[in-house]
Every structure is written in C-alpha cells, then in structure tokens.
Amino acid sequence: MIRRNYSLFAAFVILLGLHAAPALAVNPDEMLSNPKLEERARDISQGLRCLVCQNQSIDDSDADLARDLRILVRERLVAGDTNEEVVDYIVERYGDYVLLNPPLKPETYILWISPAVLAFLALIAVIAFYRRKQREDGAGPKSLSNQEQKRLDEILGTSQDRS
Amino acid sequence: MRFWIAVIPLVLFAALAGVFLTNIGKDTSVVPSALLGKPAPDFQLPPLPGRDRGLSRADISKGEVSVLNVFASWCIPCRAEHPLIKRLAREADVPVYGLNYKEKDPQDGVNWLDELGDPYAAVGMDLSGRTGIDFGVYGVPETFIIDGTGQIRYKHVGPISNQVLEEVLLPKIAELKG
C-alpha cells in the first residue's frame, strides 16, 4: 500500500515537472499585438543581457530595467527598425557586454579560438599517446622459448601441449 | 619532449595565476561604460514639481567641467551616498547636476531633497527612465564626470565612498579643469 502511494506520488511529481514551463517575465501588457513583431522582439530580448542580474536575458528577468529595455526593443521594432538596428541601439548605450553572445572581434579572438586550439592540442596529445603505446607494445618482452615453456609446465604440473 | 611535458603545466599554471592575481579584488558586477570618451546623449528633462529649472544637454556642455549624479528616492545606497555628493559639490568647485531616476511619484524626489538637502545646481526628472537608458544607466546611483565639450570622461557605478571621492573623482575633475 505504502509502495503504491509512493509511485502515485512520483507520478504526481513528474506530472508537475512537465507542467513547469519556464516562467515568463514578459508581461501581457508589454506584448505587441502583431505576432510577427512580438516574435522578433522575443528573439532579440533573449540575446540581450539584463545588466542588473547579469546572467539572465532581459526576456527572463523581472528587473525594472529589463522591463524598460523590453519595451524599448518593442518600440524600436514598431518604429520600423531591423533586428540589427535594435541591437545596435542598445549596444551603443551599454556596450558589447549586453550581448549574451559575444561578437567576434580582436578583443574576443582568444575566447572564440581557444576552444578549437585546445581541442587540436588534445587531439595531438591523444595521437602521441597511442603512437607511443603501440611502439611499446611492439617492443614488449619476447614470448617464452620452447624450453622455458616446458620448464614452466613441469613446475605447474600440467602437461597439456601448448602451441 | 619529457622536459616540455614537465614544463608546460607549470607555465600554464603561472599564466593562470597571473590572470587571477590581476583580477583579484576587481568588482565583476561593474560593466565598462560604452559611453566613455563619447559625447553625452541629447536629452531634455522637466524640472521637479514646484521648480522652474529642469536639465538638458545644454547644461552639461557649457564649456565647463560638470558632474551628473543619477539618484532616486527609492534607492537606499543613494541615501548613503548623499552626504558625499554634497561634499563633492562643495569641494570640486564644478556644478553637480542631478538626474532623478524613475520616481514612482514626481513629488518623491522633491521630498527626498527637502529632507536631505539639495546640493544640485539643477535637477532633471526622468520618470520614464529613458534618459537613464541613453546614459547606459543600469543601477543607481551612478556618477558621470563630463568635460566642457559635453563628453563623458568618467563614470562611477554605485555609491561613491570617501575613498572614491578623494582618490578618484576630485583628482579627475581637477585634471579635466586643467
């Protein structure tokens, strides 16, 4: 009986989990009536850092400034800006730091290129490791001579023929 | 080969230690301002209720160094910082302007200044926060030093302390005044 209750409870918890879609910070009154523009606004907002909470996008954040920026993004879209123009408008004021995806430019080369370089170095290391291992395996101890094998068999008291 | 295998981790460790050492004590929540060395944005803000002088870009580009302090009555660190803004206005010998950021009620800013004293040469009221966004404000209080041509030359995020006032702001202002 107890067991059954547990499984019911587990099922309940799993169901709850399925319903837990990420909470929306975007208030209904902020949303644009034009679904196309609204979708673009959501898209842009998800790439912009909330400067108050820093590890959230303005789309996720409940901070006051995030709300102001969301509204600003929508205003620019309604005014006819392209997505890039909207992002540039914000970057002009807050710097590249607002972009959750850092742009590729000289200051960020290390950031973008180092994973590839590290992966390449790791590959070389792995290849070197296996090459060496192969070489060592080839140069391993020689197998027993017939005489040695015979002596071993005597000691172990076995007389099966090994070939 | 063997030598290098021994040395490379040491070199990497030393490099990382160097990076960490230079970053220790650095406040990671401070965002570098995109507006440093650039002209201050254009703005035109209405005065606080009952006052007749607001604040506009013309005020901060009159050929003299000035300070723009972003404050709000709902901002607790602003209250802590306020005595230092008064001191700054007294000692720096440049106009200190106030940007009253996003009050819920316009009267709040007036009451706050009545209670704590008003060191500002003029105060503009930014109810929507739009001028704040144009200045790249992301947390009040913030303090900008602006040169005579209206260029933003320094920005301090967060409440200023005695140390910041004496070792950073006052020398910077003196340097800009030449």
Interface residues (C-beta under 8 A of the other chain):
Chain A: L51 V52 Q54 D64 L65 D68 L69 L72 V91 E92 R93 Y94 G95 D96 Y97
Chain B: S29 V31 P32 S33 A34 L35 P41 K102 S128 G129 R130 I133 D134 F135 G136 Y138 G139
